[in-house]
Amino acid sequence: MAKKQGFAVTAFDAREIVERGKISSELEMERAIQSERLLRLMSKDQPELEPLRKEIRDMVIQYESEHWSDADLVTDAQVHESDLAEKQVDKERLFFRKRKSLIIKHLKQNGLNQNDLSAILAHSKSYTSELLNGIRSFSMNDLIIIHKLFKIKLEDLIFTEITPDVELRIRETFEKAAENTSKSKKPAQVTSLMKALYS
């Protein structure tokens, strides 16, 4: 998902999903639900966010009616995917909350506020608020600026959890590689790579 100032580092952007006009997975669905909740709170101080919140809510309702309205058609695999997505979004929510607190703390320590951060990153106050709350994705450029200015570790700024669908794809690739052992791919190396995925 391209950005003007560098690529985004999280997989969800509420405005991008609205532009696309469709929620296409359980993970996007859970992220949309989380975004709608955040936007409901944020729109009290930023009423211009209310139309975005309503569009996301409508998309959630549409997705639910297409994929969850008939209990007889809901599969175990669908329920499992939904459970994994919910866990992933919980991890993301906690990470974004911690990241926001850390950035605000460093701003205060340096006599700055969110308006100053907006100016530093060349964003509007509303846009910066959406970034801090996980409604929009920070660009890598934004996070590098924050890292350099405030000496915040990159691992505290970049969410590094791998989504369940990507993890499954990687696991299947490693399993195939282990089955097709060749001179360049030894089983021990594949096992080592799989362990690295979870460290």
Secondary structure, DSSP 8 states (H G I E B T S, - for coil): ---TTS-BSSS--HHHHHHHT---SHHHHHHHHHHHHHHHHHTTT-GGGHHHHHHHHHHHHHHHHHHTS-GGG--HHHHHHHHHHHHHHHHHHHHHHHHHHHHHHHHHHTT--HHHHHHHHT--HHHHHHHHTTSS--BHHHHHHHHHHH---GGGTS-----HHHHHHHHHHHHHHHHT--SS--HHHHHHHHHHHT-
